[in-house]
Amino acid sequence: MVRAIILVKSPKKLISVKLKKLTSIVDSFPTSGQFDAVAIIDVEQLVQIKEVTNEIQKISGVERTETMVEVQ
């Protein structure tokens, strides 16, 4: 299992609710600061992180993302 944190920049107030609807996202919550929401994902393979990130970037209002992969 590979875990990653995806930071999401979006002016949409309910972006974290939209993120929770994606299947690989185990948690999402709004934040203050440079990014507006955080999505935590668990996937089987590293390559799937890019697939989830692409899904997030297709959501209306998402301006940019930044991904951090958990290192064990």
PyMOL Python script that loads the backbone (N, CA, C, O; Angstrom):
from pymol import cmd

cmd.read_pdbstr("""\
ATOM      1  N   MET A   1       0.850  -1.180   0.000  1.00  0.00           N
ATOM      2  CA  MET A   1       0.000   0.000   0.000  1.00  0.00           C
ATOM      3  C   MET A   1       0.895   1.242   0.000  1.00  0.00           C
ATOM      4  O   MET A   1       1.879   1.320   0.734  1.00  0.00           O
ATOM      5  N   VAL A   2       0.532   2.188  -0.826  1.00  0.00           N
ATOM      6  CA  VAL A   2       1.255   3.448  -0.923  1.00  0.00           C
ATOM      7  C   VAL A   2       0.308   4.558  -0.479  1.00  0.00           C
ATOM      8  O   VAL A   2      -0.825   4.646  -0.952  1.00  0.00           O
ATOM      9  N   ARG A   3       0.777   5.392   0.420  1.00  0.00           N
ATOM     10  CA  ARG A   3      -0.029   6.517   0.912  1.00  0.00           C
ATOM     11  C   ARG A   3       0.599   7.812   0.422  1.00  0.00           C
ATOM     12  O   ARG A   3       1.821   7.964   0.390  1.00  0.00           O
ATOM     13  N   ALA A   4      -0.272   8.739   0.042  1.00  0.00           N
ATOM     14  CA  ALA A   4       0.195  10.051  -0.404  1.00  0.00           C
ATOM     15  C   ALA A   4      -0.749  11.123   0.108  1.00  0.00           C
ATOM     16  O   ALA A   4      -1.918  10.868   0.398  1.00  0.00           O
ATOM     17  N   ILE A   5      -0.218  12.310   0.210  1.00  0.00           N
ATOM     18  CA  ILE A   5      -1.001  13.488   0.578  1.00  0.00           C
ATOM     19  C   ILE A   5      -0.979  14.423  -0.620  1.00  0.00           C
ATOM     20  O   ILE A   5       0.081  14.758  -1.149  1.00  0.00           O
ATOM     21  N   ILE A   6      -2.160  14.834  -1.032  1.00  0.00           N
ATOM     22  CA  ILE A   6      -2.269  15.746  -2.166  1.00  0.00           C
ATOM     23  C   ILE A   6      -2.842  17.064  -1.665  1.00  0.00           C
ATOM     24  O   ILE A   6      -3.948  17.109  -1.127  1.00  0.00           O
ATOM     25  N   LEU A   7      -2.081  18.130  -1.847  1.00  0.00           N
ATOM     26  CA  LEU A   7      -2.523  19.470  -1.487  1.00  0.00           C
ATOM     27  C   LEU A   7      -3.240  20.060  -2.690  1.00  0.00           C
ATOM     28  O   LEU A   7      -2.773  19.933  -3.822  1.00  0.00           O
ATOM     29  N   VAL A   8      -4.374  20.705  -2.445  1.00  0.00           N
ATOM     30  CA  VAL A   8      -5.214  21.201  -3.542  1.00  0.00           C
ATOM     31  C   VAL A   8      -5.478  22.687  -3.375  1.00  0.00           C
ATOM     32  O   VAL A   8      -5.912  23.143  -2.317  1.00  0.00           O
ATOM     33  N   LYS A   9      -5.212  23.429  -4.429  1.00  0.00           N
ATOM     34  CA  LYS A   9      -5.505  24.855  -4.470  1.00  0.00           C
ATOM     35  C   LYS A   9      -6.781  25.053  -5.274  1.00  0.00           C
ATOM     36  O   LYS A   9      -6.833  24.729  -6.461  1.00  0.00           O
ATOM     37  N   SER A  10      -7.810  25.587  -4.622  1.00  0.00           N
ATOM     38  CA  SER A  10      -9.083  25.831  -5.293  1.00  0.00           C
ATOM     39  C   SER A  10      -9.874  26.878  -4.522  1.00  0.00           C
ATOM     40  O   SER A  10      -9.990  26.785  -3.300  1.00  0.00           O
ATOM     41  N   PRO A  11     -10.418  27.870  -5.213  1.00  0.00           N
ATOM     42  CA  PRO A  11     -11.233  28.863  -4.524  1.00  0.00           C
ATOM     43  C   PRO A  11     -12.615  28.327  -4.122  1.00  0.00           C
ATOM     44  O   PRO A  11     -13.342  28.990  -3.383  1.00  0.00           O
ATOM     45  N   LYS A  12     -12.974  27.148  -4.599  1.00  0.00           N
ATOM     46  CA  LYS A  12     -14.279  26.559  -4.263  1.00  0.00           C
ATOM     47  C   LYS A  12     -14.303  26.175  -2.786  1.00  0.00           C
ATOM     48  O   LYS A  12     -13.402  25.481  -2.314  1.00  0.00           O
ATOM     49  N   LYS A  13     -15.313  26.613  -2.061  1.00  0.00           N
ATOM     50  CA  LYS A  13     -15.386  26.370  -0.624  1.00  0.00           C
ATOM     51  C   LYS A  13     -15.620  24.914  -0.266  1.00  0.00           C
ATOM     52  O   LYS A  13     -15.160  24.464   0.783  1.00  0.00           O
ATOM     53  N   LEU A  14     -16.316  24.172  -1.098  1.00  0.00           N
ATOM     54  CA  LEU A  14     -16.643  22.785  -0.775  1.00  0.00           C
ATOM     55  C   LEU A  14     -15.761  21.789  -1.521  1.00  0.00           C
ATOM     56  O   LEU A  14     -16.187  20.662  -1.776  1.00  0.00           O
ATOM     57  N   ILE A  15     -14.546  22.185  -1.872  1.00  0.00           N
ATOM     58  CA  ILE A  15     -13.674  21.302  -2.643  1.00  0.00           C
ATOM     59  C   ILE A  15     -13.361  20.018  -1.876  1.00  0.00           C
ATOM     60  O   ILE A  15     -13.241  18.961  -2.494  1.00  0.00           O
ATOM     61  N   SER A  16     -13.228  20.075  -0.560  1.00  0.00           N
ATOM     62  CA  SER A  16     -12.904  18.861   0.200  1.00  0.00           C
ATOM     63  C   SER A  16     -14.047  17.844   0.138  1.00  0.00           C
ATOM     64  O   SER A  16     -13.800  16.639   0.179  1.00  0.00           O
ATOM     65  N   VAL A  17     -15.277  18.311   0.040  1.00  0.00           N
ATOM     66  CA  VAL A  17     -16.428  17.408  -0.096  1.00  0.00           C
ATOM     67  C   VAL A  17     -16.373  16.704  -1.455  1.00  0.00           C
ATOM     68  O   VAL A  17     -16.642  15.506  -1.548  1.00  0.00           O
ATOM     69  N   LYS A  18     -16.029  17.438  -2.490  1.00  0.00           N
ATOM     70  CA  LYS A  18     -15.909  16.837  -3.822  1.00  0.00           C
ATOM     71  C   LYS A  18     -14.775  15.808  -3.850  1.00  0.00           C
ATOM     72  O   LYS A  18     -14.889  14.769  -4.499  1.00  0.00           O
ATOM     73  N   LEU A  19     -13.694  16.102  -3.150  1.00  0.00           N
ATOM     74  CA  LEU A  19     -12.557  15.183  -3.123  1.00  0.00           C
ATOM     75  C   LEU A  19     -12.926  13.855  -2.472  1.00  0.00           C
ATOM     76  O   LEU A  19     -12.484  12.798  -2.922  1.00  0.00           O
ATOM     77  N   LYS A  20     -13.722  13.906  -1.430  1.00  0.00           N
ATOM     78  CA  LYS A  20     -14.114  12.683  -0.710  1.00  0.00           C
ATOM     79  C   LYS A  20     -14.903  11.713  -1.589  1.00  0.00           C
ATOM     80  O   LYS A  20     -14.995  10.528  -1.271  1.00  0.00           O
ATOM     81  N   LYS A  21     -15.460  12.197  -2.668  1.00  0.00           N
ATOM     82  CA  LYS A  21     -16.258  11.339  -3.553  1.00  0.00           C
ATOM     83  C   LYS A  21     -15.389  10.433  -4.427  1.00  0.00           C
ATOM     84  O   LYS A  21     -15.886   9.459  -4.992  1.00  0.00           O
ATOM     85  N   LEU A  22     -14.104  10.744  -4.541  1.00  0.00           N
ATOM     86  CA  LEU A  22     -13.207   9.898  -5.332  1.00  0.00           C
ATOM     87  C   LEU A  22     -12.847   8.651  -4.525  1.00  0.00           C
ATOM     88  O   LEU A  22     -12.619   8.733  -3.319  1.00  0.00           O
ATOM     89  N   THR A  23     -12.798   7.519  -5.181  1.00  0.00           N
ATOM     90  CA  THR A  23     -12.688   6.232  -4.476  1.00  0.00           C
ATOM     91  C   THR A  23     -11.377   6.028  -3.721  1.00  0.00           C
ATOM     92  O   THR A  23     -11.395   5.425  -2.649  1.00  0.00           O
ATOM     93  N   SER A  24     -10.258   6.497  -4.224  1.00  0.00           N
ATOM     94  CA  SER A  24      -8.974   6.249  -3.562  1.00  0.00           C
ATOM     95  C   SER A  24      -8.698   7.191  -2.398  1.00  0.00           C
ATOM     96  O   SER A  24      -7.749   6.983  -1.642  1.00  0.00           O
ATOM     97  N   ILE A  25      -9.516   8.219  -2.251  1.00  0.00           N
ATOM     98  CA  ILE A  25      -9.282   9.196  -1.186  1.00  0.00           C
ATOM     99  C   ILE A  25      -9.901   8.690   0.110  1.00  0.00           C
ATOM    100  O   ILE A  25     -11.108   8.464   0.191  1.00  0.00           O
ATOM    101  N   VAL A  26      -9.048   8.515   1.126  1.00  0.00           N
ATOM    102  CA  VAL A  26      -9.524   8.011   2.416  1.00  0.00           C
ATOM    103  C   VAL A  26      -9.944   9.131   3.359  1.00  0.00           C
ATOM    104  O   VAL A  26     -10.728   8.914   4.282  1.00  0.00           O
ATOM    105  N   ASP A  27      -9.414  10.335   3.121  1.00  0.00           N
ATOM    106  CA  ASP A  27      -9.815  11.480   3.941  1.00  0.00           C
ATOM    107  C   ASP A  27      -9.516  12.758   3.172  1.00  0.00           C
ATOM    108  O   ASP A  27      -8.597  12.811   2.355  1.00  0.00           O
ATOM    109  N   SER A  28     -10.302  13.772   3.449  1.00  0.00           N
ATOM    110  CA  SER A  28     -10.103  15.080   2.838  1.00  0.00           C
ATOM    111  C   SER A  28     -10.664  16.129   3.785  1.00  0.00           C
ATOM    112  O   SER A  28     -11.708  15.936   4.408  1.00  0.00           O
ATOM    113  N   PHE A  29      -9.953  17.237   3.878  1.00  0.00           N
ATOM    114  CA  PHE A  29     -10.425  18.300   4.768  1.00  0.00           C
ATOM    115  C   PHE A  29      -9.905  19.644   4.285  1.00  0.00           C
ATOM    116  O   PHE A  29      -8.850  19.717   3.655  1.00  0.00           O
ATOM    117  N   PRO A  30     -10.654  20.720   4.584  1.00  0.00           N
ATOM    118  CA  PRO A  30     -10.215  22.059   4.196  1.00  0.00           C
ATOM    119  C   PRO A  30      -9.052  22.516   5.072  1.00  0.00           C
ATOM    120  O   PRO A  30      -8.917  22.084   6.218  1.00  0.00           O
ATOM    121  N   THR A  31      -8.218  23.389   4.523  1.00  0.00           N
ATOM    122  CA  THR A  31      -7.085  23.931   5.265  1.00  0.00           C
ATOM    123  C   THR A  31      -6.985  25.434   5.036  1.00  0.00           C
ATOM    124  O   THR A  31      -7.594  25.977   4.114  1.00  0.00           O
ATOM    125  N   SER A  32      -6.222  26.083   5.872  1.00  0.00           N
ATOM    126  CA  SER A  32      -5.916  27.492   5.643  1.00  0.00           C
ATOM    127  C   SER A  32      -4.479  27.569   5.147  1.00  0.00           C
ATOM    128  O   SER A  32      -3.700  26.637   5.341  1.00  0.00           O
ATOM    129  N   GLY A  33      -4.135  28.662   4.518  1.00  0.00           N
ATOM    130  CA  GLY A  33      -2.775  28.814   4.024  1.00  0.00           C
ATOM    131  C   GLY A  33      -2.722  28.783   2.516  1.00  0.00           C
ATOM    132  O   GLY A  33      -3.690  29.140   1.844  1.00  0.00           O
ATOM    133  N   GLN A  34      -1.585  28.356   1.979  1.00  0.00           N
ATOM    134  CA  GLN A  34      -1.358  28.374   0.543  1.00  0.00           C
ATOM    135  C   GLN A  34      -2.302  27.443  -0.216  1.00  0.00           C
ATOM    136  O   GLN A  34      -2.697  27.743  -1.343  1.00  0.00           O
ATOM    137  N   PHE A  35      -2.665  26.315   0.397  1.00  0.00           N
ATOM    138  CA  PHE A  35      -3.579  25.362  -0.233  1.00  0.00           C
ATOM    139  C   PHE A  35      -4.907  25.370   0.507  1.00  0.00           C
ATOM    140  O   PHE A  35      -4.973  25.716   1.686  1.00  0.00           O
ATOM    141  N   ASP A  36      -5.962  24.985  -0.198  1.00  0.00           N
ATOM    142  CA  ASP A  36      -7.311  25.075   0.355  1.00  0.00           C
ATOM    143  C   ASP A  36      -7.862  23.762   0.887  1.00  0.00           C
ATOM    144  O   ASP A  36      -8.829  23.754   1.650  1.00  0.00           O
ATOM    145  N   ALA A  37      -7.246  22.640   0.486  1.00  0.00           N
ATOM    146  CA  ALA A  37      -7.715  21.333   0.952  1.00  0.00           C
ATOM    147  C   ALA A  37      -6.575  20.327   0.884  1.00  0.00           C
ATOM    148  O   ALA A  37      -5.605  20.495   0.144  1.00  0.00           O
ATOM    149  N   VAL A  38      -6.728  19.280   1.679  1.00  0.00           N
ATOM    150  CA  VAL A  38      -5.786  18.163   1.685  1.00  0.00           C
ATOM    151  C   VAL A  38      -6.577  16.897   1.392  1.00  0.00           C
ATOM    152  O   VAL A  38      -7.669  16.693   1.922  1.00  0.00           O
ATOM    153  N   ALA A  39      -6.009  16.050   0.536  1.00  0.00           N
ATOM    154  CA  ALA A  39      -6.596  14.737   0.271  1.00  0.00           C
ATOM    155  C   ALA A  39      -5.550  13.690   0.634  1.00  0.00           C
ATOM    156  O   ALA A  39      -4.396  13.783   0.214  1.00  0.00           O
ATOM    157  N   ILE A  40      -5.955  12.703   1.409  1.00  0.00           N
ATOM    158  CA  ILE A  40      -5.068  11.594   1.756  1.00  0.00           C
ATOM    159  C   ILE A  40      -5.539  10.391   0.962  1.00  0.00           C
ATOM    160  O   ILE A  40      -6.715  10.030   1.001  1.00  0.00           O
ATOM    161  N   ILE A  41      -4.604   9.769   0.236  1.00  0.00           N
ATOM    162  CA  ILE A  41      -4.980   8.634  -0.606  1.00  0.00           C
ATOM    163  C   ILE A  41      -4.158   7.401  -0.258  1.00  0.00           C
ATOM    164  O   ILE A  41      -3.005   7.495   0.163  1.00  0.00           O
ATOM    165  N   ASP A  42      -4.773   6.261  -0.444  1.00  0.00           N
ATOM    166  CA  ASP A  42      -4.109   4.962  -0.326  1.00  0.00           C
ATOM    167  C   ASP A  42      -4.333   4.222  -1.633  1.00  0.00           C
ATOM    168  O   ASP A  42      -5.471   4.026  -2.060  1.00  0.00           O
ATOM    169  N   VAL A  43      -3.240   3.811  -2.265  1.00  0.00           N
ATOM    170  CA  VAL A  43      -3.318   3.062  -3.523  1.00  0.00           C
ATOM    171  C   VAL A  43      -2.385   1.861  -3.446  1.00  0.00           C
ATOM    172  O   VAL A  43      -1.505   1.798  -2.587  1.00  0.00           O
ATOM    173  N   GLU A  44      -2.586   0.922  -4.339  1.00  0.00           N
ATOM    174  CA  GLU A  44      -1.765  -0.286  -4.349  1.00  0.00           C
ATOM    175  C   GLU A  44      -0.380  -0.048  -4.943  1.00  0.00           C
ATOM    176  O   GLU A  44       0.607  -0.599  -4.457  1.00  0.00           O
ATOM    177  N   GLN A  45      -0.304   0.773  -5.996  1.00  0.00           N
ATOM    178  CA  GLN A  45       0.959   0.994  -6.691  1.00  0.00           C
ATOM    179  C   GLN A  45       1.240   2.479  -6.848  1.00  0.00           C
ATOM    180  O   GLN A  45       0.323   3.294  -6.946  1.00  0.00           O
ATOM    181  N   LEU A  46       2.507   2.809  -6.871  1.00  0.00           N
ATOM    182  CA  LEU A  46       2.941   4.197  -6.983  1.00  0.00           C
ATOM    183  C   LEU A  46       2.354   4.897  -8.209  1.00  0.00           C
ATOM    184  O   LEU A  46       1.993   6.071  -8.138  1.00  0.00           O
ATOM    185  N   VAL A  47       2.257   4.188  -9.323  1.00  0.00           N
ATOM    186  CA  VAL A  47       1.746   4.777 -10.561  1.00  0.00           C
ATOM    187  C   VAL A  47       0.303   5.260 -10.414  1.00  0.00           C
ATOM    188  O   VAL A  47      -0.112   6.169 -11.133  1.00  0.00           O
ATOM    189  N   GLN A  48      -0.463   4.676  -9.508  1.00  0.00           N
ATOM    190  CA  GLN A  48      -1.863   5.066  -9.317  1.00  0.00           C
ATOM    191  C   GLN A  48      -2.004   6.463  -8.712  1.00  0.00           C
ATOM    192  O   GLN A  48      -3.054   7.091  -8.842  1.00  0.00           O
ATOM    193  N   ILE A  49      -0.968   6.942  -8.062  1.00  0.00           N
ATOM    194  CA  ILE A  49      -1.018   8.296  -7.490  1.00  0.00           C
ATOM    195  C   ILE A  49      -1.238   9.315  -8.598  1.00  0.00           C
ATOM    196  O   ILE A  49      -2.030  10.244  -8.438  1.00  0.00           O
ATOM    197  N   LYS A  50      -0.554   9.153  -9.702  1.00  0.00           N
ATOM    198  CA  LYS A  50      -0.717  10.068 -10.836  1.00  0.00           C
ATOM    199  C   LYS A  50      -2.142  10.017 -11.374  1.00  0.00           C
ATOM    200  O   LYS A  50      -2.696  11.046 -11.759  1.00  0.00           O
ATOM    201  N   GLU A  51      -2.737   8.828 -11.403  1.00  0.00           N
ATOM    202  CA  GLU A  51      -4.110   8.682 -11.888  1.00  0.00           C
ATOM    203  C   GLU A  51      -5.081   9.453 -10.997  1.00  0.00           C
ATOM    204  O   GLU A  51      -5.975  10.138 -11.495  1.00  0.00           O
ATOM    205  N   VAL A  52      -4.906   9.339  -9.679  1.00  0.00           N
ATOM    206  CA  VAL A  52      -5.775  10.054  -8.746  1.00  0.00           C
ATOM    207  C   VAL A  52      -5.558  11.564  -8.877  1.00  0.00           C
ATOM    208  O   VAL A  52      -6.514  12.339  -8.879  1.00  0.00           O
ATOM    209  N   THR A  53      -4.312  11.964  -8.984  1.00  0.00           N
ATOM    210  CA  THR A  53      -4.003  13.387  -9.151  1.00  0.00           C
ATOM    211  C   THR A  53      -4.662  13.943 -10.412  1.00  0.00           C
ATOM    212  O   THR A  53      -5.193  15.054 -10.403  1.00  0.00           O
ATOM    213  N   ASN A  54      -4.627  13.175 -11.487  1.00  0.00           N
ATOM    214  CA  ASN A  54      -5.289  13.612 -12.726  1.00  0.00           C
ATOM    215  C   ASN A  54      -6.799  13.770 -12.529  1.00  0.00           C
ATOM    216  O   ASN A  54      -7.396  14.713 -13.049  1.00  0.00           O
ATOM    217  N   GLU A  55      -7.415  12.855 -11.784  1.00  0.00           N
ATOM    218  CA  GLU A  55      -8.852  12.963 -11.482  1.00  0.00           C
ATOM    219  C   GLU A  55      -9.141  14.237 -10.702  1.00  0.00           C
ATOM    220  O   GLU A  55     -10.107  14.942 -10.992  1.00  0.00           O
ATOM    221  N   ILE A  56      -8.308  14.529  -9.717  1.00  0.00           N
ATOM    222  CA  ILE A  56      -8.492  15.731  -8.895  1.00  0.00           C
ATOM    223  C   ILE A  56      -8.367  16.981  -9.759  1.00  0.00           C
ATOM    224  O   ILE A  56      -9.154  17.916  -9.620  1.00  0.00           O
ATOM    225  N   GLN A  57      -7.386  16.996 -10.644  1.00  0.00           N
ATOM    226  CA  GLN A  57      -7.159  18.175 -11.480  1.00  0.00           C
ATOM    227  C   GLN A  57      -8.298  18.414 -12.471  1.00  0.00           C
ATOM    228  O   GLN A  57      -8.437  19.523 -12.986  1.00  0.00           O
ATOM    229  N   LYS A  58      -9.103  17.409 -12.743  1.00  0.00           N
ATOM    230  CA  LYS A  58     -10.254  17.555 -13.633  1.00  0.00           C
ATOM    231  C   LYS A  58     -11.472  18.157 -12.940  1.00  0.00           C
ATOM    232  O   LYS A  58     -12.426  18.552 -13.610  1.00  0.00           O
ATOM    233  N   ILE A  59     -11.456  18.233 -11.602  1.00  0.00           N
ATOM    234  CA  ILE A  59     -12.578  18.801 -10.854  1.00  0.00           C
ATOM    235  C   ILE A  59     -12.641  20.302 -11.130  1.00  0.00           C
ATOM    236  O   ILE A  59     -11.628  20.999 -11.058  1.00  0.00           O
ATOM    237  N   SER A  60     -13.808  20.777 -11.438  1.00  0.00           N
ATOM    238  CA  SER A  60     -14.001  22.197 -11.725  1.00  0.00           C
ATOM    239  C   SER A  60     -13.526  23.055 -10.555  1.00  0.00           C
ATOM    240  O   SER A  60     -13.908  22.820  -9.408  1.00  0.00           O
ATOM    241  N   GLY A  61     -12.697  24.041 -10.851  1.00  0.00           N
ATOM    242  CA  GLY A  61     -12.224  24.961  -9.831  1.00  0.00           C
ATOM    243  C   GLY A  61     -10.849  24.623  -9.267  1.00  0.00           C
ATOM    244  O   GLY A  61     -10.252  25.455  -8.584  1.00  0.00           O
ATOM    245  N   VAL A  62     -10.339  23.448  -9.528  1.00  0.00           N
ATOM    246  CA  VAL A  62      -9.006  23.092  -9.026  1.00  0.00           C
ATOM    247  C   VAL A  62      -7.966  23.825  -9.865  1.00  0.00           C
ATOM    248  O   VAL A  62      -7.910  23.667 -11.084  1.00  0.00           O
ATOM    249  N   GLU A  63      -7.150  24.623  -9.199  1.00  0.00           N
ATOM    250  CA  GLU A  63      -6.136  25.417  -9.896  1.00  0.00           C
ATOM    251  C   GLU A  63      -4.808  24.675  -9.999  1.00  0.00           C
ATOM    252  O   GLU A  63      -4.145  24.716 -11.036  1.00  0.00           O
ATOM    253  N   ARG A  64      -4.420  23.992  -8.910  1.00  0.00           N
ATOM    254  CA  ARG A  64      -3.173  23.234  -8.927  1.00  0.00           C
ATOM    255  C   ARG A  64      -3.138  22.257  -7.767  1.00  0.00           C
ATOM    256  O   ARG A  64      -3.906  22.367  -6.811  1.00  0.00           O
ATOM    257  N   THR A  65      -2.229  21.300  -7.873  1.00  0.00           N
ATOM    258  CA  THR A  65      -2.050  20.314  -6.799  1.00  0.00           C
ATOM    259  C   THR A  65      -0.562  20.141  -6.537  1.00  0.00           C
ATOM    260  O   THR A  65       0.286  20.459  -7.372  1.00  0.00           O
ATOM    261  N   GLU A  66      -0.280  19.631  -5.362  1.00  0.00           N
ATOM    262  CA  GLU A  66       1.085  19.253  -5.011  1.00  0.00           C
ATOM    263  C   GLU A  66       0.987  17.945  -4.234  1.00  0.00           C
ATOM    264  O   GLU A  66       0.181  17.823  -3.311  1.00  0.00           O
ATOM    265  N   THR A  67       1.805  16.975  -4.607  1.00  0.00           N
ATOM    266  CA  THR A  67       1.714  15.637  -4.039  1.00  0.00           C
ATOM    267  C   THR A  67       2.958  15.298  -3.235  1.00  0.00           C
ATOM    268  O   THR A  67       4.085  15.567  -3.651  1.00  0.00           O
ATOM    269  N   MET A  68       2.726  14.704  -2.082  1.00  0.00           N
ATOM    270  CA  MET A  68       3.806  14.202  -1.229  1.00  0.00           C
ATOM    271  C   MET A  68       3.538  12.744  -0.940  1.00  0.00           C
ATOM    272  O   MET A  68       2.457  12.391  -0.470  1.00  0.00           O
ATOM    273  N   VAL A  69       4.519  11.882  -1.219  1.00  0.00           N
ATOM    274  CA  VAL A  69       4.380  10.449  -1.000  1.00  0.00           C
ATOM    275  C   VAL A  69       5.013  10.081   0.341  1.00  0.00           C
ATOM    276  O   VAL A  69       6.119  10.517   0.659  1.00  0.00           O
ATOM    277  N   GLU A  70       4.301   9.281   1.113  1.00  0.00           N
ATOM    278  CA  GLU A  70       4.818   8.817   2.404  1.00  0.00           C
ATOM    279  C   GLU A  70       6.035   7.917   2.166  1.00  0.00           C
ATOM    280  O   GLU A  70       6.008   7.021   1.322  1.00  0.00           O
ATOM    281  N   VAL A  71       7.082   8.175   2.916  1.00  0.00           N
ATOM    282  CA  VAL A  71       8.316   7.383   2.819  1.00  0.00           C
ATOM    283  C   VAL A  71       8.430   6.537   4.064  1.00  0.00           C
ATOM    284  O   VAL A  71       8.336   7.036   5.186  1.00  0.00           O
ATOM    285  N   GLN A  72       8.638   5.231   3.850  1.00  0.00           N
ATOM    286  CA  GLN A  72       8.749   4.330   5.006  1.00  0.00           C
ATOM    287  C   GLN A  72      10.101   3.710   5.061  1.00  0.00           C
ATOM    288  O   GLN A  72      10.382   2.923   5.964  1.00  0.00           O
TER     289      GLN A  72
END
""", "prot")
cmd.dss("prot")
cmd.show_as("cartoon", "prot")
cmd.util.cbc("prot")
cmd.orient("prot")
